[in-house]
Amino acid sequence: MPAFNIQHIRPWQLKQIEDNSVFTGGERAAVDQLSDYFSTNLPSHYKETRNELDGWENSTKFSPWLAQGSLSARQIKASIDVYERDHGANESTYWIYFELLWREYFHWYATLYGKQLFLPGGVTGKQTQGSYYAERFRKWSKGNTPYPLVNACMKQLNETGFMSNRGRQIVASCLIYELGIDWRYGAAYFEEQLIDYSVGSNWGNWQYIAGVGADPRGGRHFNLQKQTEQYDPKLHFIHKWQGQVFDTQLDSVDAADWPIFPTSSN
């Protein structure tokens, strides 16, 4: 048996972890955010700003702490009540409460439908046209599609673990309708990336966009050019996240896996 020599054991190499998240976990941080938000006049303008693609002050940012259980919907509702008592109620303060109701709805939606939450046809059971194109999915997930607004949103998600509500709808619509990919791949990617991931809200909202959820009106196909003109008219958000940087060719092979640009004449 060889002699044991402590000198031969190399020390564990510690690496500095770079945390780019703007969120801090835990109950103390959650209560601080609750207090900070309702000490401003932001709740009175919530509905006007909630669809902005970026900006800490443009939405409540309560969802990560709700998802991890550091903050409850009842705490938020109690804060809304106090705010409305002191500053008055309006459509925006109601809309914060309304969003909590949506979250609650999707929780019970998931409880009711169980595994149907994850099936291609969702709760409707109808046939869907989505497939799986590995290259397209990879480019979507990395923010490398022909759609700069989608790219910016995905790069923001990958960097921070967060994306605005409007951004989530835009990138989901792109994956399903522009890229023709099964909506479940997008939902699964969000599950992996989102710091505020919640089973019911995530999968229920993806079903909503794909047209296989509880909404009888069908899916939501967004016009990406119109969304850009409405929510990023000066392209500030796109340039901040380098959404304009992408490969010009979406596909390198066709449906039969033949190269789009053959490397030889044979």
Residue, then its C-alpha position, 0 to 999 in steps of 0.5 A: m500500500p503506498a504511503f499517504n502523503i498530504q502534500h500530494i493533495r491539491p487544494w480545492q480551487l475556489k472560483q468567484i461566482e458572478d451573480n448578475s441577478v437584480f433579485t436577492g432571495g429571502e423573506r427580508a428582501a421580499v418585505d423590503q421590496l413590498s415596502d419600497y414599492f408601496s411607499t411610492n406612487l408606482p401602484s397608481h400607474y401600474k397598468e400604464t407601465r406593466n407592459e414595458l420591456d425593461g425597468w425595475e419600476n415598471s412592474t411590481k417585481f413580486s413574482p420571484w418572491l411569490a414563487q419561492g414562498s418568501l412573500s404571499a398573495r395575502q401580504i400583497k393584497a393587504s398592502i394594496d388595501v392600505y395603499e388604496r386607503d391612503h392614496g385612493a383606488n384606481e384601475s392600476t391598483y385594482w390591476i395589481y390585485f387582478e394579476l394576483l387573481w390570475r396567478e391563483y387561477f393558474h394554480w388551481y388550473a394546474t391542480l384541476y388538469g394535472k398531466q394535461l398541463f404538459l400534453p401537446g393539445g393542452v386542456t383542449g386535446k386538439q391537434t397542434q402543428g408544432s414540431y421540433y427543429a433543433e437548430r431553430f430552438r437553439k437559436w431561439s433560446k440563445g437569442n439568435t433569430p431574425y427577430p431582434l425584439v425576440n433576441a433581446c428578450m431571450k438574452q435578457l432572460n438568459e442573463t437575468g432569469f427574468m423577462s417582462n410579461r409582454g416579452r414572455q408573450i412575444v417570444a412564445s408567439c415567435l417560437i410557436y408561429e414564426l418558428g413552428i416549434d411545439w410550445r412545450y419546448g418553450a415552456a420547458y426552457f422557461e421552467e429552466q431559466l425563470i427565477d420566478y418559475s411557477v408551474g401553473s402560471n408558466w404552463g398555463n400561459w404557454q397553453y394560452i398563447a398556443g391556443v390549447g388552454a382554457d381561452p375559447r378564442g384560440g391562440r395569440h399570434f403577435n405581429l413582431q414588427k408591430q410589437t417592436e414599434q409599440y414597445d421599443p420604437k427607438l430600439h433602446f431595449i434591442h440595442k441594450w441586449q444586442g438583439q440586432v446581432f444575429d445570424t442572417q440564415l435561420d436554417s442551415v438545412d431544409a426539412a429533409d436535412w439537406p444543406i441549404f447552402p451545399t458545401s460542394s457541387n456534388 
